[in-house]
Amino acid sequence: MKPKTHLEADPRFCGTPETLSAGSARVVLETTESMVVDALGLVHGGFVFGAADYAAMLAINDPNVVLGAAHSRFLKPVRRGDRLVASARTVSAQGRKHEVQVEATVNSEKVFEGTFTCFVLEQHVLDEIGST
């Protein structure tokens, strides 16, 4: 299966899709120096969240998917040079609303978990009303 959404996502910041199937996705993010926020090598949580969000979007894999809400927990720090793996799976879908569970790990240790509420819109979120 090929990605149908977020086609221009920069893998340096969001990660690279590793696996993709109906209702699930796995994204790998190689953390780098440009993600670090202090002298000890702590990676900014926004990059972790971004990889998790990207995995959630790919699990739905619709060109018009958007994030509506997220409940997340950062469980352990991520460091420069860590290989982050974000795994997402759709747990429910009711009409346009989808709930996706995401877990991110480093060396098989869970560093992040979240529930992402996503919506599939009739048209791209930036399209003008009434245009196609």
N, CA, C and O atoms as CSV, one atom per row, in Angstrom:
chain,resi,resn,atom,element,x,y,z
A,1,MET,N,N,0.848,-1.172,0.000
A,1,MET,CA,C,0.000,0.000,0.000
A,1,MET,C,C,0.893,1.234,0.000
A,1,MET,O,O,1.940,1.253,0.648
A,2,LYS,N,N,0.472,2.262,-0.731
A,2,LYS,CA,C,1.245,3.498,-0.819
A,2,LYS,C,C,0.535,4.614,-0.062
A,2,LYS,O,O,-0.691,4.609,0.052
A,3,PRO,N,N,1.308,5.575,0.456
A,3,PRO,CA,C,0.685,6.727,1.114
A,3,PRO,C,C,-0.177,7.527,0.140
A,3,PRO,O,O,0.180,7.734,-1.020
A,4,LYS,N,N,-1.337,7.974,0.661
A,4,LYS,CA,C,-2.237,8.837,-0.098
A,4,LYS,C,C,-2.379,10.201,0.571
A,4,LYS,O,O,-3.074,11.079,0.060
A,5,THR,N,N,-1.732,10.373,1.694
A,5,THR,CA,C,-1.851,11.607,2.455
A,5,THR,C,C,-0.484,12.093,2.901
A,5,THR,O,O,0.461,11.310,2.991
A,6,HIS,N,N,-0.383,13.367,3.175
A,6,HIS,CA,C,0.860,13.969,3.676
A,6,HIS,C,C,2.050,13.607,2.781
A,6,HIS,O,O,3.133,13.265,3.256
A,7,LEU,N,N,1.808,13.693,1.487
A,7,LEU,CA,C,2.796,13.247,0.504
A,7,LEU,C,C,4.070,14.079,0.499
A,7,LEU,O,O,5.110,13.611,0.035
A,8,GLU,N,N,4.006,15.288,1.001
A,8,GLU,CA,C,5.188,16.141,1.004
A,8,GLU,C,C,5.805,16.289,2.396
A,8,GLU,O,O,6.620,17.183,2.625
A,9,ALA,N,N,5.419,15.418,3.315
A,9,ALA,CA,C,6.002,15.443,4.663
A,9,ALA,C,C,7.499,15.182,4.560
A,9,ALA,O,O,7.931,14.247,3.886
A,10,ASP,N,N,8.278,16.011,5.230
A,10,ASP,CA,C,9.734,15.888,5.186
A,10,ASP,C,C,10.172,14.792,6.167
A,10,ASP,O,O,9.968,14.933,7.373
A,11,PRO,N,N,10.760,13.722,5.674
A,11,PRO,CA,C,11.156,12.623,6.566
A,11,PRO,C,C,12.180,13.020,7.617
A,11,PRO,O,O,12.314,12.336,8.631
A,12,ARG,N,N,12.910,14.115,7.394
A,12,ARG,CA,C,13.874,14.566,8.399
A,12,ARG,C,C,13.170,15.029,9.668
A,12,ARG,O,O,13.761,15.006,10.747
A,13,PHE,N,N,11.923,15.445,9.551
A,13,PHE,CA,C,11.201,15.993,10.698
A,13,PHE,C,C,10.020,15.128,11.137
A,13,PHE,O,O,9.669,15.129,12.317
A,14,CYS,N,N,9.401,14.391,10.216
A,14,CYS,CA,C,8.217,13.585,10.525
A,14,CYS,C,C,8.503,12.093,10.564
A,14,CYS,O,O,7.721,11.325,11.124
A,15,GLY,N,N,9.609,11.681,9.978
A,15,GLY,CA,C,9.917,10.265,9.903
A,15,GLY,C,C,9.610,9.699,8.522
A,15,GLY,O,O,9.085,10.388,7.648
A,16,THR,N,N,9.945,8.448,8.357
A,16,THR,CA,C,9.767,7.733,7.098
A,16,THR,C,C,8.826,6.566,7.315
A,16,THR,O,O,9.019,5.784,8.245
A,17,PRO,N,N,7.799,6.430,6.465
A,17,PRO,CA,C,6.918,5.265,6.600
A,17,PRO,C,C,7.712,3.973,6.420
A,17,PRO,O,O,8.446,3.813,5.445
A,18,GLU,N,N,7.556,3.067,7.360
A,18,GLU,CA,C,8.238,1.778,7.275
A,18,GLU,C,C,7.269,0.693,6.837
A,18,GLU,O,O,7.598,-0.148,5.999
A,19,THR,N,N,6.060,0.718,7.415
A,19,THR,CA,C,5.000,-0.208,6.999
A,19,THR,C,C,3.696,0.564,6.925
A,19,THR,O,O,3.478,1.533,7.653
A,20,LEU,N,N,2.836,0.108,6.026
A,20,LEU,CA,C,1.551,0.759,5.827
A,20,LEU,C,C,0.555,-0.280,5.336
A,20,LEU,O,O,0.780,-0.947,4.327
A,21,SER,N,N,-0.552,-0.408,6.066
A,21,SER,CA,C,-1.619,-1.301,5.654
A,21,SER,C,C,-2.937,-0.679,6.107
A,21,SER,O,O,-2.941,0.321,6.825
A,22,ALA,N,N,-4.037,-1.263,5.694
A,22,ALA,CA,C,-5.343,-0.708,6.033
A,22,ALA,C,C,-5.487,-0.602,7.549
A,22,ALA,O,O,-5.481,-1.614,8.250
A,23,GLY,N,N,-5.615,0.625,8.052
A,23,GLY,CA,C,-5.833,0.852,9.473
A,23,GLY,C,C,-4.602,0.877,10.342
A,23,GLY,O,O,-4.715,1.013,11.561
A,24,SER,N,N,-3.420,0.747,9.752
A,24,SER,CA,C,-2.218,0.798,10.589
A,24,SER,C,C,-1.025,1.316,9.791
A,24,SER,O,O,-0.969,1.235,8.564
A,25,ALA,N,N,-0.084,1.848,10.549
A,25,ALA,CA,C,1.136,2.375,9.931
A,25,ALA,C,C,2.245,2.399,10.968
A,25,ALA,O,O,2.001,2.470,12.173
A,26,ARG,N,N,3.473,2.338,10.464
A,26,ARG,CA,C,4.633,2.499,11.328
A,26,ARG,C,C,5.590,3.460,10.647
A,26,ARG,O,O,5.910,3.320,9.466
A,27,VAL,N,N,6.044,4.448,11.430
A,27,VAL,CA,C,6.943,5.493,10.940
A,27,VAL,C,C,8.216,5.454,11.776
A,27,VAL,O,O,8.161,5.284,12.994
A,28,VAL,N,N,9.354,5.610,11.122
A,28,VAL,CA,C,10.643,5.634,11.807
A,28,VAL,C,C,11.240,7.031,11.679
A,28,VAL,O,O,11.347,7.573,10.579
A,29,LEU,N,N,11.627,7.605,12.814
A,29,LEU,CA,C,12.272,8.916,12.853
A,29,LEU,C,C,13.660,8.764,13.449
A,29,LEU,O,O,13.819,8.346,14.595
A,30,GLU,N,N,14.658,9.111,12.653
A,30,GLU,CA,C,16.042,9.122,13.133
A,30,GLU,C,C,16.293,10.509,13.715
A,30,GLU,O,O,16.298,11.495,12.978
A,31,THR,N,N,16.501,10.597,15.028
A,31,THR,CA,C,16.667,11.910,15.654
A,31,THR,C,C,18.060,12.464,15.366
A,31,THR,O,O,19.042,11.724,15.296
A,32,THR,N,N,18.117,13.779,15.203
A,32,THR,CA,C,19.358,14.433,14.783
A,32,THR,C,C,19.682,15.624,15.682
A,32,THR,O,O,18.888,16.021,16.535
A,33,GLU,N,N,20.841,16.166,15.468
A,33,GLU,CA,C,21.313,17.329,16.223
A,33,GLU,C,C,20.359,18.514,16.096
A,33,GLU,O,O,20.187,19.265,17.056
A,34,SER,N,N,19.743,18.695,14.946
A,34,SER,CA,C,18.851,19.843,14.744
A,34,SER,C,C,17.571,19.744,15.562
A,34,SER,O,O,16.820,20.717,15.633
A,35,MET,N,N,17.300,18.607,16.178
A,35,MET,CA,C,16.108,18.416,17.008
A,35,MET,C,C,16.383,18.652,18.496
A,35,MET,O,O,15.460,18.665,19.310
A,36,VAL,N,N,17.642,18.834,18.837
A,36,VAL,CA,C,18.084,18.902,20.226
A,36,VAL,C,C,17.834,20.285,20.823
A,36,VAL,O,O,18.005,21.305,20.156
A,37,VAL,N,N,17.425,20.298,22.098
A,37,VAL,CA,C,17.097,21.566,22.773
A,37,VAL,C,C,18.056,21.931,23.895
A,37,VAL,O,O,17.934,23.012,24.471
A,38,ASP,N,N,19.010,21.061,24.222
A,38,ASP,CA,C,19.953,21.402,25.295
A,38,ASP,C,C,21.274,20.661,25.128
A,38,ASP,O,O,21.424,19.818,24.243
A,39,ALA,N,N,22.209,20.986,25.978
A,39,ALA,CA,C,23.562,20.427,25.891
A,39,ALA,C,C,23.610,18.934,26.188
A,39,ALA,O,O,24.593,18.274,25.852
A,40,LEU,N,N,22.569,18.391,26.809
A,40,LEU,CA,C,22.549,16.972,27.142
A,40,LEU,C,C,21.982,16.105,26.016
A,40,LEU,O,O,22.014,14.877,26.098
A,41,GLY,N,N,21.459,16.749,24.958
A,41,GLY,CA,C,20.985,15.989,23.808
A,41,GLY,C,C,19.509,15.644,23.818
A,41,GLY,O,O,19.080,14.751,23.087
A,42,LEU,N,N,18.718,16.342,24.641
A,42,LEU,CA,C,17.280,16.089,24.696
A,42,LEU,C,C,16.610,16.528,23.398
A,42,LEU,O,O,16.803,17.658,22.949
A,43,VAL,N,N,15.821,15.635,22.793
A,43,VAL,CA,C,15.076,15.943,21.577
A,43,VAL,C,C,13.758,16.608,21.966
A,43,VAL,O,O,13.059,16.135,22.862
A,44,HIS,N,N,13.429,17.695,21.294
A,44,HIS,CA,C,12.173,18.408,21.556
A,44,HIS,C,C,10.990,17.477,21.325
A,44,HIS,O,O,10.944,16.754,20.330
A,45,GLY,N,N,10.040,17.499,22.245
A,45,GLY,CA,C,8.864,16.634,22.161
A,45,GLY,C,C,8.018,16.845,20.929
A,45,GLY,O,O,7.276,15.948,20.529
A,46,GLY,N,N,8.113,18.014,20.319
A,46,GLY,CA,C,7.355,18.276,19.108
A,46,GLY,C,C,7.716,17.330,17.969
A,46,GLY,O,O,6.865,17.003,17.142
A,47,PHE,N,N,8.964,16.890,17.921
A,47,PHE,CA,C,9.372,15.941,16.888
A,47,PHE,C,C,8.790,14.558,17.167
A,47,PHE,O,O,8.400,13.848,16.240
A,48,VAL,N,N,8.731,14.180,18.431
A,48,VAL,CA,C,8.124,12.905,18.815
A,48,VAL,C,C,6.640,12.938,18.468
A,48,VAL,O,O,6.117,12.005,17.858
A,49,PHE,N,N,5.965,14.017,18.860
A,49,PHE,CA,C,4.542,14.163,18.565
A,49,PHE,C,C,4.311,14.179,17.055
A,49,PHE,O,O,3.363,13.566,16.564
A,50,GLY,N,N,5.169,14.874,16.324
A,50,GLY,CA,C,5.026,14.948,14.871
A,50,GLY,C,C,5.102,13.586,14.208
A,50,GLY,O,O,4.323,13.298,13.300
A,51,ALA,N,N,6.023,12.746,14.644
A,51,ALA,CA,C,6.132,11.398,14.085
A,51,ALA,C,C,4.899,10.574,14.431
A,51,ALA,O,O,4.408,9.806,13.603
A,52,ALA,N,N,4.393,10.734,15.661
A,52,ALA,CA,C,3.181,10.019,16.072
A,52,ALA,C,C,1.983,10.480,15.248
A,52,ALA,O,O,1.183,9.660,14.799
A,53,ASP,N,N,1.859,11.789,15.050
A,53,ASP,CA,C,0.778,12.342,14.242
A,53,ASP,C,C,0.855,11.827,12.813
A,53,ASP,O,O,-0.162,11.448,12.233
A,54,TYR,N,N,2.044,11.810,12.247
A,54,TYR,CA,C,2.241,11.325,10.883
A,54,TYR,C,C,1.813,9.863,10.773
A,54,TYR,O,O,1.156,9.482,9.804
A,55,ALA,N,N,2.177,9.050,11.749
A,55,ALA,CA,C,1.761,7.643,11.750
A,55,ALA,C,C,0.240,7.528,11.812
A,55,ALA,O,O,-0.344,6.691,11.124
A,56,ALA,N,N,-0.404,8.358,12.628
A,56,ALA,CA,C,-1.870,8.335,12.724
A,56,ALA,C,C,-2.513,8.702,11.393
A,56,ALA,O,O,-3.470,8.058,10.963
A,57,MET,N,N,-1.987,9.741,10.741
A,57,MET,CA,C,-2.526,10.155,9.440
A,57,MET,C,C,-2.388,9.031,8.418
A,57,MET,O,O,-3.310,8.777,7.642
A,58,LEU,N,N,-1.238,8.359,8.418
A,58,LEU,CA,C,-1.007,7.271,7.482
A,58,LEU,C,C,-1.878,6.056,7.782
A,58,LEU,O,O,-2.249,5.323,6.865
A,59,ALA,N,N,-2.208,5.834,9.043
A,59,ALA,CA,C,-3.085,4.710,9.390
A,59,ALA,C,C,-4.462,4.898,8.756
A,59,ALA,O,O,-5.113,3.920,8.388
A,60,ILE,N,N,-4.906,6.140,8.625
A,60,ILE,CA,C,-6.180,6.433,7.967
A,60,ILE,C,C,-5.977,6.512,6.456
A,60,ILE,O,O,-6.788,6.002,5.683
A,61,ASN,N,N,-4.896,7.153,6.047
A,61,ASN,CA,C,-4.428,7.185,4.660
A,61,ASN,C,C,-5.461,7.719,3.670
A,61,ASN,O,O,-5.701,7.120,2.621
A,62,ASP,N,N,-6.060,8.838,4.013
A,62,ASP,CA,C,-6.973,9.533,3.105
A,62,ASP,C,C,-6.390,10.918,2.833
A,62,ASP,O,O,-5.890,11.553,3.762
A,63,PRO,N,N,-6.436,11.404,1.604
A,63,PRO,CA,C,-5.850,12.712,1.298
A,63,PRO,C,C,-6.442,13.869,2.101
A,63,PRO,O,O,-5.803,14.912,2.241
A,64,ASN,N,N,-7.647,13.696,2.626
A,64,ASN,CA,C,-8.322,14.787,3.338
A,64,ASN,C,C,-8.409,14.570,4.840
A,64,ASN,O,O,-9.281,15.141,5.494
A,65,VAL,N,N,-7.525,13.758,5.395
A,65,VAL,CA,C,-7.533,13.518,6.836
A,65,VAL,C,C,-6.874,14.690,7.564
A,65,VAL,O,O,-5.867,15.238,7.113
A,66,VAL,N,N,-7.468,15.061,8.702
A,66,VAL,CA,C,-6.908,16.106,9.562
A,66,VAL,C,C,-6.994,15.649,11.013
A,66,VAL,O,O,-7.821,14.810,11.372
A,67,LEU,N,N,-6.128,16.214,11.831
A,67,LEU,CA,C,-6.150,15.939,13.264
A,67,LEU,C,C,-7.125,16.886,13.931
A,67,LEU,O,O,-7.064,18.098,13.723
A,68,GLY,N,N,-8.033,16.330,14.739
A,68,GLY,CA,C,-8.996,17.143,15.476
A,68,GLY,C,C,-8.605,17.320,16.924
A,68,GLY,O,O,-8.800,18.394,17.493
A,69,ALA,N,N,-8.054,16.279,17.531
A,69,ALA,CA,C,-7.669,16.336,18.938
A,69,ALA,C,C,-6.676,15.213,19.214
A,69,ALA,O,O,-6.590,14.233,18.473
A,70,ALA,N,N,-5.933,15.384,20.296
A,70,ALA,CA,C,-4.992,14.349,20.703
A,70,ALA,C,C,-4.872,14.355,22.224
A,70,ALA,O,O,-4.799,15.408,22.858
A,71,HIS,N,N,-4.855,13.179,22.777
A,71,HIS,CA,C,-4.555,12.998,24.205
A,71,HIS,C,C,-3.269,12.187,24.228
A,71,HIS,O,O,-3.240,11.043,23.773
A,72,SER,N,N,-2.212,12.780,24.756
A,72,SER,CA,C,-0.924,12.106,24.671
A,72,SER,C,C,-0.159,12.181,25.979
A,72,SER,O,O,-0.385,13.049,26.822
A,73,ARG,N,N,0.758,11.232,26.111
A,73,ARG,CA,C,1.643,11.190,27.278
A,73,ARG,C,C,3.059,10.906,26.801
A,73,ARG,O,O,3.309,9.976,26.033
A,74,PHE,N,N,3.967,11.731,27.277
A,74,PHE,CA,C,5.386,11.509,27.036
A,74,PHE,C,C,5.907,10.729,28.232
A,74,PHE,O,O,5.856,11.212,29.363
A,75,LEU,N,N,6.405,9.535,27.988
A,75,LEU,CA,C,6.744,8.620,29.072
A,75,LEU,C,C,8.229,8.605,29.431
A,75,LEU,O,O,8.588,8.383,30.588
A,76,LYS,N,N,9.088,8.841,28.442
A,76,LYS,CA,C,10.534,8.843,28.666
A,76,LYS,C,C,11.163,9.831,27.691
A,76,LYS,O,O,10.597,10.114,26.635
A,77,PRO,N,N,12.323,10.351,28.042
A,77,PRO,CA,C,12.984,11.291,27.124
A,77,PRO,C,C,13.530,10.587,25.885
A,77,PRO,O,O,13.864,9.402,25.908
A,78,VAL,N,N,13.609,11.357,24.808
A,78,VAL,CA,C,14.232,10.891,23.569
A,78,VAL,C,C,15.504,11.706,23.395
A,78,VAL,O,O,15.520,12.916,23.619
A,79,ARG,N,N,16.561,11.027,22.996
A,79,ARG,CA,C,17.873,11.665,22.901
A,79,ARG,C,C,18.385,11.722,21.464
A,79,ARG,O,O,17.963,10.953,20.600
A,80,ARG,N,N,19.292,12.639,21.241
A,80,ARG,CA,C,19.991,12.749,19.960
A,80,ARG,C,C,20.488,11.371,19.543
A,80,ARG,O,O,21.082,10.644,20.339
A,81,GLY,N,N,20.238,11.025,18.287
A,81,GLY,CA,C,20.711,9.746,17.765
A,81,GLY,C,C,19.764,8.581,17.980
A,81,GLY,O,O,19.987,7.503,17.428
A,82,ASP,N,N,18.700,8.769,18.775
A,82,ASP,CA,C,17.733,7.691,18.980
A,82,ASP,C,C,16.958,7.424,17.691
A,82,ASP,O,O,16.696,8.333,16.903
A,83,ARG,N,N,16.606,6.178,17.501
A,83,ARG,CA,C,15.726,5.761,16.394
A,83,ARG,C,C,14.341,5.562,16.989
A,83,ARG,O,O,14.100,4.593,17.709
A,84,LEU,N,N,13.440,6.473,16.691
A,84,LEU,CA,C,12.074,6.457,17.218
A,84,LEU,C,C,11.175,5.713,16.245
A,84,LEU,O,O,11.199,5.982,15.044
A,85,VAL,N,N,10.389,4.786,16.754
A,85,VAL,CA,C,9.431,4.045,15.929
A,85,VAL,C,C,8.032,4.355,16.450
A,85,VAL,O,O,7.700,4.031,17.591
A,86,ALA,N,N,7.212,4.988,15.601
A,86,ALA,CA,C,5.831,5.330,15.959
A,86,ALA,C,C,4.892,4.381,15.234
A,86,ALA,O,O,4.859,4.340,14.004
A,87,SER,N,N,4.130,3.617,16.011
A,87,SER,CA,C,3.193,2.641,15.457
A,87,SER,C,C,1.772,3.097,15.746
A,87,SER,O,O,1.430,3.414,16.885
A,88,ALA,N,N,0.943,3.126,14.698
A,88,ALA,CA,C,-0.430,3.601,14.826
A,88,ALA,C,C,-1.396,2.538,14.323
A,88,ALA,O,O,-1.118,1.811,13.370
A,89,ARG,N,N,-2.559,2.473,15.006
A,89,ARG,CA,C,-3.616,1.587,14.515
A,89,ARG,C,C,-4.969,2.221,14.804
A,89,ARG,O,O,-5.206,2.762,15.884
A,90,THR,N,N,-5.832,2.143,13.829
A,90,THR,CA,C,-7.185,2.673,13.973
A,90,THR,C,C,-7.963,1.743,14.897
A,90,THR,O,O,-8.001,0.531,14.679
A,91,VAL,N,N,-8.586,2.316,15.932
A,91,VAL,CA,C,-9.355,1.501,16.867
A,91,VAL,C,C,-10.858,1.669,16.689
A,91,VAL,O,O,-11.632,0.815,17.121
A,92,SER,N,N,-11.280,2.768,16.050
A,92,SER,CA,C,-12.699,2.928,15.726
A,92,SER,C,C,-12.854,3.935,14.605
A,92,SER,O,O,-12.040,4.841,14.430
A,93,ALA,N,N,-13.924,3.745,13.855
A,93,ALA,CA,C,-14.264,4.668,12.774
A,93,ALA,C,C,-15.780,4.761,12.707
A,93,ALA,O,O,-16.476,3.769,12.490
A,94,GLN,N,N,-16.271,5.982,12.901
A,94,GLN,CA,C,-17.710,6.231,12.835
A,94,GLN,C,C,-17.922,7.407,11.898
A,94,GLN,O,O,-17.699,8.558,12.273
A,95,GLY,N,N,-18.350,7.116,10.689
A,95,GLY,CA,C,-18.497,8.168,9.695
A,95,GLY,C,C,-17.146,8.768,9.378
A,95,GLY,O,O,-16.213,8.061,8.998
A,96,ARG,N,N,-17.046,10.074,9.536
A,96,ARG,CA,C,-15.788,10.770,9.238
A,96,ARG,C,C,-14.806,10.747,10.395
A,96,ARG,O,O,-13.634,11.074,10.209
A,97,LYS,N,N,-15.253,10.370,11.583
A,97,LYS,CA,C,-14.412,10.408,12.782
A,97,LYS,C,C,-13.693,9.074,12.982
A,97,LYS,O,O,-14.295,8.001,12.942
A,98,HIS,N,N,-12.385,9.183,13.199
A,98,HIS,CA,C,-11.549,7.998,13.419
A,98,HIS,C,C,-10.740,8.202,14.699
A,98,HIS,O,O,-10.216,9.289,14.941
A,99,GLU,N,N,-10.643,7.166,15.506
A,99,GLU,CA,C,-9.787,7.172,16.688
A,99,GLU,C,C,-8.597,6.269,16.396
A,99,GLU,O,O,-8.747,5.116,15.991
A,100,VAL,N,N,-7.409,6.828,16.614
A,100,VAL,CA,C,-6.187,6.090,16.314
A,100,VAL,C,C,-5.315,6.049,17.558
A,100,VAL,O,O,-5.039,7.084,18.164
A,101,GLN,N,N,-4.887,4.863,17.934
A,101,GLN,CA,C,-3.947,4.686,19.046
A,101,GLN,C,C,-2.537,4.691,18.476
A,101,GLN,O,O,-2.252,4.028,17.479
A,102,VAL,N,N,-1.663,5.448,19.123
A,102,VAL,CA,C,-0.274,5.524,18.671
A,102,VAL,C,C,0.655,5.274,19.849
A,102,VAL,O,O,0.445,5.769,20.957
A,103,GLU,N,N,1.676,4.500,19.575
A,103,GLU,CA,C,2.712,4.227,20.559
A,103,GLU,C,C,4.047,4.468,19.874
A,103,GLU,O,O,4.258,4.033,18.742
A,104,ALA,N,N,4.949,5.163,20.561
A,104,ALA,CA,C,6.292,5.371,20.018
A,104,ALA,C,C,7.299,4.731,20.964
A,104,ALA,O,O,7.182,4.819,22.186
A,105,THR,N,N,8.284,4.089,20.364
A,105,THR,CA,C,9.306,3.401,21.143
A,105,THR,C,C,10.700,3.785,20.676
A,105,THR,O,O,10.900,4.213,19.539
A,106,VAL,N,N,11.655,3.621,21.578
A,106,VAL,CA,C,13.079,3.708,21.286
A,106,VAL,C,C,13.691,2.449,21.879
A,106,VAL,O,O,13.571,2.203,23.079
A,107,ASN,N,N,14.342,1.659,21.051
A,107,ASN,CA,C,14.916,0.381,21.521
A,107,ASN,C,C,13.865,-0.462,22.242
A,107,ASN,O,O,14.146,-1.039,23.292
A,108,SER,N,N,12.682,-0.534,21.695
A,108,SER,CA,C,11.540,-1.310,22.211
A,108,SER,C,C,10.976,-0.795,23.533
A,108,SER,O,O,10.078,-1.420,24.097
A,109,GLU,N,N,11.483,0.335,24.041
A,109,GLU,CA,C,10.929,0.945,25.254
A,109,GLU,C,C,9.946,2.035,24.863
A,109,GLU,O,O,10.264,2.903,24.050
A,110,LYS,N,N,8.750,1.991,25.443
A,110,LYS,CA,C,7.725,2.968,25.113
A,110,LYS,C,C,8.109,4.342,25.659
A,110,LYS,O,O,8.371,4.495,26.852
A,111,VAL,N,N,8.138,5.338,24.774
A,111,VAL,CA,C,8.488,6.705,25.167
A,111,VAL,C,C,7.299,7.656,25.025
A,111,VAL,O,O,7.320,8.762,25.566
A,112,PHE,N,N,6.255,7.225,24.293
A,112,PHE,CA,C,5.104,8.083,24.017
A,112,PHE,C,C,3.903,7.195,23.735
A,112,PHE,O,O,4.025,6.122,23.144
A,113,GLU,N,N,2.725,7.670,24.176
A,113,GLU,CA,C,1.483,7.010,23.789
A,113,GLU,C,C,0.405,8.067,23.644
A,113,GLU,O,O,0.420,9.090,24.330
A,114,GLY,N,N,-0.530,7.809,22.743
A,114,GLY,CA,C,-1.576,8.791,22.542
A,114,GLY,C,C,-2.761,8.243,21.782
A,114,GLY,O,O,-2.679,7.229,21.089
A,115,THR,N,N,-3.868,8.952,21.935
A,115,THR,CA,C,-5.074,8.695,21.166
A,115,THR,C,C,-5.330,9.929,20.316
A,115,THR,O,O,-5.472,11.036,20.835
A,116,PHE,N,N,-5.386,9.731,19.018
A,116,PHE,CA,C,-5.566,10.813,18.070
A,116,PHE,C,C,-6.970,10.719,17.483
A,116,PHE,O,O,-7.362,9.679,16.954
A,117,THR,N,N,-7.723,11.810,17.581
A,117,THR,CA,C,-9.044,11.886,16.969
A,117,THR,C,C,-8.866,12.600,15.635
A,117,THR,O,O,-8.494,13.773,15.583
A,118,CYS,N,N,-9.138,11.874,14.569
A,118,CYS,CA,C,-8.911,12.390,13.224
A,118,CYS,C,C,-10.236,12.432,12.473
A,118,CYS,O,O,-11.158,11.670,12.763
A,119,PHE,N,N,-10.310,13.333,11.508
A,119,PHE,CA,C,-11.507,13.475,10.695
A,119,PHE,C,C,-11.124,13.431,9.226
A,119,PHE,O,O,-10.119,14.010,8.815
A,120,VAL,N,N,-11.940,12.735,8.439
A,120,VAL,CA,C,-11.774,12.716,6.994
A,120,VAL,C,C,-12.812,13.679,6.429
A,120,VAL,O,O,-14.017,13.454,6.536
A,121,LEU,N,N,-12.320,14.747,5.830
A,121,LEU,CA,C,-13.184,15.792,5.288
A,121,LEU,C,C,-13.574,15.475,3.846
A,121,LEU,O,O,-12.941,14.655,3.182
A,122,GLU,N,N,-14.625,16.139,3.378
A,122,GLU,CA,C,-15.053,15.941,1.987
A,122,GLU,C,C,-14.055,16.521,1.003
A,122,GLU,O,O,-13.930,16.031,-0.120
A,123,GLN,N,N,-13.338,17.567,1.415
A,123,GLN,CA,C,-12.321,18.174,0.573
A,123,GLN,C,C,-11.161,18.596,1.457
A,123,GLN,O,O,-11.271,18.593,2.683
A,124,HIS,N,N,-10.066,18.952,0.840
A,124,HIS,CA,C,-8.881,19.367,1.586
A,124,HIS,C,C,-9.217,20.536,2.503
A,124,HIS,O,O,-9.977,21.423,2.115
A,125,VAL,N,N,-8.674,20.550,3.690
A,125,VAL,CA,C,-8.962,21.565,4.688
A,125,VAL,C,C,-8.645,22.981,4.193
A,125,VAL,O,O,-9.246,23.945,4.666
A,126,LEU,N,N,-7.729,23.114,3.268
A,126,LEU,CA,C,-7.374,24.442,2.745
A,126,LEU,C,C,-8.127,24.818,1.469
A,126,LEU,O,O,-8.003,25.945,0.989
A,127,ASP,N,N,-8.898,23.894,0.921
A,127,ASP,CA,C,-9.712,24.234,-0.241
A,127,ASP,C,C,-10.793,25.219,0.162
A,127,ASP,O,O,-11.343,25.141,1.260
A,128,GLU,N,N,-11.089,26.139,-0.727
A,128,GLU,CA,C,-12.168,27.094,-0.464
A,128,GLU,C,C,-13.495,26.337,-0.486
A,128,GLU,O,O,-13.661,25.368,-1.227
A,129,ILE,N,N,-14.427,26.796,0.333
A,129,ILE,CA,C,-15.753,26.180,0.371
A,129,ILE,C,C,-16.358,26.218,-1.028
A,129,ILE,O,O,-16.405,27.266,-1.672
A,130,GLY,N,N,-16.820,25.057,-1.484
A,130,GLY,CA,C,-17.480,24.981,-2.785
A,130,GLY,C,C,-16.549,24.707,-3.942
A,130,GLY,O,O,-17.024,24.413,-5.039
A,131,SER,N,N,-15.230,24.790,-3.749
A,131,SER,CA,C,-14.322,24.482,-4.858
A,131,SER,C,C,-13.875,23.033,-4.745
A,131,SER,O,O,-13.961,22.432,-3.674
A,132,THR,N,N,-13.406,22.482,-5.830
A,132,THR,CA,C,-12.936,21.106,-5.795
A,132,THR,C,C,-11.526,21.002,-6.292
A,132,THR,O,O,-10.965,19.907,-6.332
